[in-house]
């Protein structure tokens, strides 16, 4: 199953959770926006700091999360433009060494009436990042407690895995994530994988490679005017499944090149919903422009 779309949208730097409006706004000399109180205008960013933002709209409420490193925090609001002032709750503080540090890219999903939070964490060594999942059976995820369902084992060698997200197609649940083919020695290559899920906390198939940083715009890893890692890193990360409005396609938006460079970009992978999402041998192929 091959998928690669040549779309590249350059971001420049890591994106914050932002929303823009075309309302009636005046610009002051210092560059800040002066909002007309009669207009429905709001100003970016919604958070001054909020890496790996995620928002889910469910039954009239937005549930929002972003990376805070040492715990998992959940916001909920009916007005996503005012999320920084919304009620918030710390829903998880890890105690096990294996997932106590560097909690990245949390996502909350409602699957069959239960709440699940997917996140990546490690034991203090970022080379040991793995994905974990929590469950809350209450209708409101602010009620009760989230409990650990376990680590999601992505392959027999337990390779590095981050940025897990899930979607459903034709009654099947799938996970996509960013991971290593093999453990890094002197060069790191982050790829996008997909697998069918047996349940919300267990993969039910082998992982399948669907994108590797092979195109020129995916392989920028040098910042001539700033910080650089001590080894080469080629990046495909942050996969986000998106269903087309008419239900014909599954799109997977992802980030490519180093976030520390001016060349951080968005790419998009596309498959028809009739495709066998994870079986490489099926002959199904993602579209390529």
C-alpha positions as CSV (number, residue, x, y, z in Angstrom):
1,X,0.0,0.0,0.0
2,X,1.9,3.0,-1.2
3,X,0.8,6.6,-0.5
4,X,2.5,9.8,-1.4
5,X,1.1,13.1,-2.4
6,X,3.5,15.7,-3.6
7,X,1.8,18.5,-1.6
8,X,4.2,20.5,0.5
9,X,2.9,23.4,2.6
10,X,5.8,25.1,4.3
11,X,5.2,26.1,7.9
12,X,8.6,27.6,8.7
13,X,8.4,26.9,12.5
14,X,6.3,24.6,14.7
15,X,2.7,25.7,14.5
16,X,0.8,26.8,17.6
17,X,-2.9,26.2,17.9
18,X,-4.3,29.2,16.0
19,X,-7.5,30.4,14.6
20,X,-7.9,33.5,12.4
21,X,-10.9,35.7,11.6
22,X,-11.7,38.1,8.8
23,X,-13.6,40.4,11.2
24,X,-13.2,44.2,11.6
25,X,-9.7,44.6,13.0
26,X,-7.5,47.7,13.2
27,X,-3.7,47.4,13.3
28,X,-1.8,49.6,15.8
29,X,1.7,50.9,15.1
30,X,3.2,48.3,17.3
31,X,1.8,45.6,15.1
32,X,-0.8,44.3,17.7
33,X,-4.4,44.0,16.7
34,X,-6.9,46.4,18.2
35,X,-10.2,44.6,18.2
36,X,-13.5,46.3,17.4
37,X,-15.8,45.3,20.2
38,X,-18.7,45.1,17.8
39,X,-17.0,42.6,15.6
40,X,-16.6,38.8,16.2
41,X,-12.9,39.0,15.9
42,X,-10.2,37.1,17.8
43,X,-6.4,37.2,17.6
44,X,-3.8,34.5,17.1
45,X,-2.4,32.7,18.9
46,X,-5.0,31.2,21.2
47,X,-2.1,29.9,23.4
48,X,1.2,31.6,23.6
49,X,2.7,28.1,24.1
50,X,1.0,24.9,23.0
51,X,3.0,22.3,21.1
52,X,1.3,19.3,19.5
53,X,-2.2,20.8,19.8
54,X,-5.3,18.5,19.4
55,X,-9.0,19.3,19.6
56,X,-12.0,17.1,19.3
57,X,-15.6,18.4,18.9
58,X,-18.0,16.0,20.5
59,X,-21.7,16.6,21.4
60,X,-21.3,20.4,21.3
61,X,-18.1,20.5,23.3
62,X,-14.5,21.0,22.3
63,X,-12.0,18.8,24.2
64,X,-8.5,20.1,23.8
65,X,-5.0,18.9,24.7
66,X,-1.4,19.8,24.0
67,X,2.1,18.6,25.2
68,X,3.0,19.7,28.7
69,X,5.8,17.1,29.1
70,X,5.3,15.7,32.6
71,X,1.5,15.1,32.7
72,X,-1.6,15.1,30.6
73,X,-4.0,18.0,30.9
74,X,-7.5,18.2,29.3
75,X,-9.4,21.4,28.5
76,X,-13.1,21.6,27.6
77,X,-15.1,24.5,26.2
78,X,-18.0,25.4,24.0
79,X,-16.0,28.3,22.6
80,X,-12.7,27.0,21.1
81,X,-11.5,30.6,20.5
82,X,-11.4,31.1,24.3
83,X,-9.8,27.7,25.1
84,X,-7.0,29.3,27.2
85,X,-9.6,30.4,29.8
86,X,-11.6,27.1,29.7
87,X,-11.9,24.7,32.6
88,X,-8.9,22.4,32.7
89,X,-8.1,19.2,34.5
90,X,-4.9,17.2,35.0
91,X,-6.1,13.7,34.0
92,X,-2.9,11.8,34.3
93,X,0.4,12.0,36.1
94,X,2.5,8.9,35.3
95,X,4.2,6.9,38.1
96,X,5.8,4.1,36.1
97,X,9.4,4.9,35.0
98,X,8.8,3.5,31.5
99,X,6.3,6.4,30.6
100,X,7.2,9.0,33.2
101,X,9.1,11.5,31.0
102,X,8.6,13.5,27.8
103,X,4.8,13.0,27.4
104,X,4.2,14.1,23.8
105,X,1.3,14.7,21.5
106,X,-1.7,13.6,23.6
107,X,-4.9,13.0,21.7
108,X,-8.4,12.3,23.2
109,X,-10.8,10.2,21.2
110,X,-14.3,8.9,21.8
111,X,-14.6,5.3,20.6
112,X,-17.9,3.4,21.1
113,X,-18.9,5.7,24.0
114,X,-15.6,5.4,25.9
115,X,-12.8,8.0,26.1
116,X,-9.3,7.1,25.1
117,X,-6.1,9.2,25.4
118,X,-3.2,8.3,23.2
119,X,0.3,9.7,24.0
120,X,4.0,8.9,23.7
121,X,6.4,8.9,26.6
122,X,9.8,7.4,27.7
123,X,11.9,6.5,30.7
124,X,14.1,9.7,30.5
125,X,15.9,8.6,27.3
126,X,14.0,10.0,24.3
127,X,15.3,7.1,22.1
128,X,13.0,4.9,24.1
129,X,9.7,6.7,23.2
130,X,6.7,4.3,23.0
131,X,3.0,4.9,22.7
132,X,0.5,4.4,25.6
133,X,-3.3,4.6,25.9
134,X,-5.6,5.5,28.8
135,X,-9.4,4.8,29.1
136,X,-12.2,6.5,30.9
137,X,-15.7,4.9,30.7
138,X,-17.6,8.0,31.9
139,X,-19.7,10.0,29.4
140,X,-17.9,13.2,30.5
141,X,-14.1,12.7,30.5
142,X,-13.8,15.2,33.3
143,X,-15.7,12.7,35.5
144,X,-14.1,9.7,37.1
145,X,-10.5,8.7,36.3
146,X,-8.5,7.6,33.3
147,X,-6.8,4.2,33.8
148,X,-3.8,2.8,32.0
149,X,-4.8,0.2,29.4
150,X,-1.1,-0.3,28.5
151,X,1.6,0.3,26.0
152,X,0.8,-0.2,22.3
153,X,3.4,-2.6,20.9
154,X,4.0,-1.6,17.3
155,X,6.5,-4.3,16.2
156,X,8.5,-7.2,17.6
157,X,11.5,-5.0,18.2
158,X,9.6,-2.3,20.0
159,X,11.0,0.4,17.8
160,X,10.6,4.1,18.7
161,X,7.0,5.3,18.1
162,X,5.3,8.6,18.7
163,X,2.3,10.7,17.4
164,X,-0.3,8.0,17.4
165,X,-3.8,8.8,16.0
166,X,-6.8,6.6,15.2
167,X,-9.6,6.6,12.7
168,X,-12.4,4.2,11.7
169,X,-13.2,3.0,8.1
170,X,-15.8,0.4,7.2
171,X,-16.2,-0.8,10.7
172,X,-12.5,-1.2,11.3
173,X,-10.3,0.8,13.7
174,X,-6.9,1.9,12.5
175,X,-3.9,3.6,14.0
176,X,-1.3,5.7,12.3
177,X,2.0,7.0,13.9
178,X,5.5,8.1,13.3
179,X,8.2,5.5,14.0
180,X,11.7,4.1,13.3
181,X,12.3,1.2,10.9
182,X,15.2,0.2,13.1
183,X,16.8,1.8,16.2
184,X,18.9,4.9,15.4
185,X,22.7,4.4,15.3
186,X,24.0,7.6,13.7
187,X,21.1,8.7,11.5
188,X,17.5,8.9,12.5
189,X,14.7,8.3,10.0
190,X,11.1,8.9,11.1
191,X,8.5,7.1,8.9
192,X,4.7,7.0,8.9
193,X,3.1,3.6,9.7
194,X,-0.5,2.2,9.7
195,X,-2.0,-0.9,11.4
196,X,-5.4,-2.3,12.0
197,X,-6.5,-2.4,15.6
198,X,-7.9,-5.3,17.5
199,X,-9.3,-3.0,20.1
200,X,-8.5,0.6,21.1
201,X,-5.4,-0.4,23.0
202,X,-4.0,-3.3,20.9
203,X,-2.8,-3.6,17.3
204,X,-4.4,-6.4,15.3
205,X,-2.0,-6.5,12.3
206,X,1.6,-5.9,11.5
207,X,2.6,-2.3,11.0
208,X,2.8,-1.2,7.4
209,X,5.1,1.6,6.1
210,X,3.1,4.1,4.1
211,X,5.5,7.1,4.0
212,X,9.3,7.6,4.3
213,X,11.1,10.9,4.0
214,X,12.4,10.4,0.5
215,X,11.4,13.6,-1.4
216,X,13.7,16.6,-1.3
217,X,11.2,18.8,0.6
218,X,10.9,16.1,3.3
219,X,14.7,15.9,4.0
220,X,15.7,19.3,5.2
221,X,17.5,18.8,8.5
222,X,20.1,21.6,8.6
223,X,19.4,25.1,10.1
224,X,22.1,27.4,8.8
225,X,21.2,30.1,11.3
226,X,20.2,28.2,14.4
227,X,20.3,25.0,16.5
228,X,21.0,21.6,14.9
229,X,20.9,18.1,16.4
230,X,24.2,16.3,16.8
231,X,23.2,13.7,14.1
232,X,21.1,13.8,10.9
233,X,17.4,13.4,11.3
234,X,15.0,12.9,8.4
235,X,11.4,13.4,9.4
236,X,7.9,12.3,8.6
237,X,5.8,12.8,11.8
238,X,2.5,13.9,13.3
239,X,0.1,12.0,11.0
240,X,-3.5,13.2,11.2
241,X,-6.3,11.2,9.5
242,X,-9.0,13.2,7.7
243,X,-12.1,11.8,6.0
244,X,-13.3,13.6,2.9
245,X,-16.7,15.3,3.2
246,X,-18.4,12.7,0.9
247,X,-16.6,9.8,2.5
248,X,-14.7,8.8,-0.6
249,X,-11.2,9.3,0.6
250,X,-9.0,9.0,3.7
251,X,-6.4,11.7,3.8
252,X,-3.5,11.7,6.2
253,X,-1.8,15.1,6.8
254,X,1.7,14.8,8.2
255,X,4.7,17.0,8.9
256,X,8.0,16.7,7.2
257,X,11.6,18.0,7.5
258,X,13.1,19.2,10.8
259,X,10.9,21.4,13.0
260,X,14.1,23.2,14.0
261,X,14.6,24.4,10.4
262,X,12.7,27.0,8.3
263,X,11.6,24.2,6.0
264,X,9.1,22.4,8.3
265,X,6.3,21.5,5.9
266,X,2.9,19.7,5.6
267,X,2.4,16.8,3.2
268,X,-0.7,14.7,2.5
269,X,-1.3,11.1,1.9
270,X,-4.6,10.0,0.2
271,X,-6.4,6.6,-0.2
272,X,-9.9,5.7,-1.2
273,X,-12.1,4.4,1.5
274,X,-12.5,1.2,-0.6
275,X,-8.7,0.5,-0.2
276,X,-7.4,-2.3,2.0
277,X,-5.8,0.2,4.4
278,X,-3.0,-1.9,5.7
279,X,-2.4,-4.8,3.4
280,X,0.6,-4.0,1.1
281,X,0.0,-7.2,-0.9
282,X,-3.6,-6.3,-1.8
283,X,-2.5,-4.1,-4.7
284,X,-4.3,-1.1,-3.4
285,X,-2.4,2.1,-3.8
286,X,-2.7,5.6,-2.4
287,X,-3.1,8.4,-4.9
288,X,-0.1,10.3,-6.0
289,X,-0.3,13.8,-7.7
